[in-house]
Amino acid sequence: MPIFEFHCSDCEKDSEVLVRSSRWEGTPCPHCGSKKLAKKFSTFASSVAGESAPSCSGVPKSCGMCGTGKPHSH
């Protein structure tokens, strides 16, 4: 079951909602109950067992870790 990101036009809050089918229309806002949700464009993250995190190449911002506050080195 996919998790979608929505924006509610009534309460102006964003939410992540687990949707049981591809028919997400009519899903209520978890904050206010409104059904005026708009699906947001979002990306997903995945990993494969044995894969390692990206490493720094020595060039700032090339590794994807710069600016995240996570420890790494160049």
KOLVEX-942247 format. One line per 2 residues: number of its first residue (from 1); for each residue x, y, z of N, C-alpha, C. Coordinates in nm, 4 decimals. Last residue first. Layout:
NUM> X Y Z X Y Z X Y Z ~ ...
END
This chain:
74> 3.5006 1.5542 0.3288 3.5424 1.5776 0.1896 3.6904 1.5593 0.1833 ~ 3.2697 1.3647 0.5325 3.3927 1.4399 0.5088 3.4178 1.4545 0.3600
72> 2.9932 1.3744 0.7647 3.0623 1.3213 0.6484 3.1883 1.4029 0.6274 ~ 2.7012 1.3783 0.9621 2.8476 1.3756 0.9551 2.8972 1.3106 0.8257
70> 2.4318 1.5853 0.8534 2.4809 1.4512 0.8860 2.6311 1.4488 0.8715 ~ 2.3463 1.8230 0.7634 2.3780 1.8166 0.9050 2.4267 1.6800 0.9475
68> 2.3071 1.8649 0.5001 2.2050 1.7863 0.5684 2.2267 1.7839 0.7186 ~ 2.5115 1.9940 0.3683 2.3964 2.0737 0.4056 2.2879 1.9970 0.4792
66> 2.6106 1.7130 0.1880 2.6423 1.8499 0.2266 2.5130 1.9243 0.2579 ~ 2.5254 1.4811 0.0780 2.5237 1.4892 0.2230 2.5500 1.6314 0.2723
64> 2.5617 1.4775 -0.1907 2.4250 1.4718 -0.1430 2.4142 1.4811 0.0079 ~ 2.8134 1.5089 -0.2997 2.7814 1.3810 -0.2373 2.6366 1.3687 -0.1944
62> 2.8686 1.7565 -0.3931 2.8628 1.6484 -0.4912 2.8123 1.5190 -0.4312 ~ 2.9061 1.9663 -0.2164 2.7707 1.9416 -0.2664 2.7619 1.8302 -0.3699
60> 3.2535 1.9993 -0.2888 3.1374 2.0330 -0.2075 3.0061 2.0164 -0.2838 ~ 3.4394 1.7268 -0.3845 3.3812 1.8491 -0.4369 3.2576 1.8815 -0.3531
58> 3.4948 1.4877 -0.2764 3.5897 1.5936 -0.2483 3.5406 1.7280 -0.2990 ~ 3.3060 1.3051 -0.3009 3.4095 1.2994 -0.4034 3.5175 1.4028 -0.3771
56> 3.1547 1.1172 -0.0398 3.2010 1.2458 -0.0918 3.3103 1.2246 -0.1957 ~ 2.9193 0.8546 -0.1114 3.0366 0.9095 -0.0442 3.0788 1.0385 -0.1121
54> 2.5991 0.7172 -0.0366 2.6892 0.7904 -0.1255 2.8066 0.8479 -0.0473 ~ 2.5874 0.4040 0.1445 2.5457 0.5427 0.1247 2.6426 0.6126 0.0306
52> 2.5737 0.0809 -0.0129 2.6279 0.1773 0.0824 2.5796 0.3168 0.0477 ~ 2.3835 -0.2186 -0.0226 2.4214 -0.0909 -0.0832 2.4761 0.0010 0.0232
50> 2.2910 -0.4322 0.1228 2.4302 -0.4343 0.0798 2.4759 -0.3070 0.0129 ~ 1.9640 -0.4122 0.0045 2.0555 -0.4709 0.1027 2.1961 -0.4772 0.0450
48> 1.8735 -0.1031 -0.1271 1.8894 -0.2448 -0.1518 1.9896 -0.2968 -0.0510 ~ 1.6262 0.1464 -0.0745 1.7621 0.0969 -0.0626 1.7610 -0.0530 -0.0871
46> 1.4532 0.4474 -0.1566 1.4604 0.3035 -0.1408 1.6051 0.2640 -0.1257 ~ 1.2265 0.7132 -0.1439 1.3613 0.6640 -0.1175 1.3549 0.5136 -0.1033
44> 1.0441 0.9258 -0.3663 1.0528 0.8182 -0.2697 1.1978 0.7765 -0.2543 ~ 0.8852 1.2454 -0.4005 0.9815 1.1435 -0.4398 0.9823 1.0338 -0.3352
42> 0.5736 1.3933 -0.5004 0.6779 1.3622 -0.4027 0.7687 1.2541 -0.4583 ~ 0.3181 1.6161 -0.5494 0.4246 1.5429 -0.6166 0.5323 1.5171 -0.5134
40> 0.0157 1.5697 -0.3647 0.1383 1.6436 -0.3919 0.2351 1.5545 -0.4691 ~ -0.3276 1.5756 -0.4188 -0.2084 1.4921 -0.4083 -0.0873 1.5747 -0.4485
38> -0.5460 1.7547 -0.2216 -0.4762 1.7531 -0.3495 -0.3495 1.6717 -0.3304 ~ -0.8615 1.7235 -0.0623 -0.7180 1.6985 -0.0647 -0.6661 1.7023 -0.2073
36> -1.1181 1.7669 0.0713 -1.0617 1.8552 -0.0315 -0.9093 1.8435 -0.0304 ~ -1.2500 1.6471 0.2703 -1.2145 1.5616 0.1582 -1.1596 1.6431 0.0415
34> -1.1745 1.7076 0.6163 -1.2179 1.7543 0.4846 -1.1751 1.6547 0.3772 ~ -1.0631 1.6389 0.8574 -1.1686 1.5545 0.8041 -1.2207 1.5952 0.6673
32> -0.8447 1.7655 0.9684 -0.9755 1.8313 0.9823 -1.0920 1.7486 0.9281 ~ -0.6260 1.5824 0.9624 -0.6278 1.6959 1.0563 -0.7684 1.7507 1.0783
30> -0.6481 1.3925 0.7668 -0.6339 1.3452 0.9043 -0.6391 1.4575 1.0083 ~ -0.8933 1.4275 0.5193 -0.7758 1.4895 0.5804 -0.7651 1.4399 0.7247
28> -1.0185 1.1313 0.3556 -1.0333 1.2472 0.4439 -0.9001 1.2988 0.4971 ~ -1.0433 1.0532 0.0165 -0.9694 1.0261 0.1396 -0.9809 1.1485 0.2294
26> -1.1527 1.1221 -0.2201 -1.2460 1.0980 -0.1110 -1.1778 1.0622 0.0196 ~ -0.9170 0.9565 -0.4203 -1.0168 1.0626 -0.4113 -1.1178 1.0261 -0.3030
24> -0.7649 0.7325 -0.4507 -0.7420 0.8105 -0.3293 -0.8438 0.9227 -0.3135 ~ -0.7515 0.4552 -0.5878 -0.8599 0.5543 -0.5804 -0.8486 0.6330 -0.4502
22> -0.5685 0.2634 -0.5581 -0.5287 0.3758 -0.6427 -0.6357 0.4841 -0.6441 ~ -0.5859 0.1797 -0.2027 -0.6067 0.1541 -0.3452 -0.5617 0.2757 -0.4251
20> -0.5186 0.2555 0.0567 -0.5335 0.1130 0.0271 -0.5588 0.0817 -0.1208 ~ -0.2801 0.4837 0.1632 -0.3998 0.4648 0.0821 -0.4052 0.3194 0.0360
18> -0.1645 0.6680 0.4231 -0.1567 0.5346 0.3668 -0.2880 0.5066 0.2949 ~ -0.0579 0.9989 0.3944 -0.1710 0.9101 0.4190 -0.1457 0.7766 0.3496
16> 0.0779 1.2858 0.5237 0.1113 1.1614 0.4566 0.0016 1.0630 0.4941 ~ -0.0129 1.6305 0.4731 -0.0229 1.5032 0.5433 0.0323 1.3910 0.4579
14> -0.0306 1.9814 0.5327 0.0168 1.8700 0.4519 0.0133 1.7440 0.5373 ~ -0.2988 2.2203 0.5692 -0.1928 2.1354 0.6244 -0.1577 2.0257 0.5255
12> -0.5198 2.3835 0.5167 -0.3882 2.4244 0.4655 -0.2722 2.3421 0.5222 ~ -0.7788 2.3184 0.5665 -0.6977 2.3540 0.6846 -0.5549 2.3944 0.6471
10> -0.8702 2.3057 0.2879 -0.9495 2.3650 0.3965 -0.8614 2.4094 0.5131 ~ -0.6942 2.1789 0.1220 -0.7264 2.3177 0.0891 -0.8122 2.3833 0.1966
8> -0.4276 1.9797 0.2143 -0.5688 2.0068 0.2361 -0.5966 2.1540 0.2081 ~ -0.2157 1.7778 0.0304 -0.2321 1.9119 0.0860 -0.3823 1.9374 0.0958
6> -0.0436 1.4627 0.0715 -0.1561 1.5449 0.0312 -0.1481 1.6828 0.0941 ~ 0.1442 1.1861 -0.0269 0.1457 1.3156 0.0407 0.0319 1.3987 -0.0177
4> 0.0872 0.8355 0.0263 0.0832 0.9551 -0.0562 0.0919 1.0788 0.0313 ~ 0.2076 0.5181 0.0363 0.1851 0.6353 0.1206 0.1935 0.7564 0.0291
2> 0.0638 0.2125 -0.0922 0.1469 0.3324 -0.1013 0.1087 0.4387 0.0016 ~ 0.0845 -0.1181 0.0000 0.0000 0.0000 0.0000 0.0885 0.1237 0.0000
END
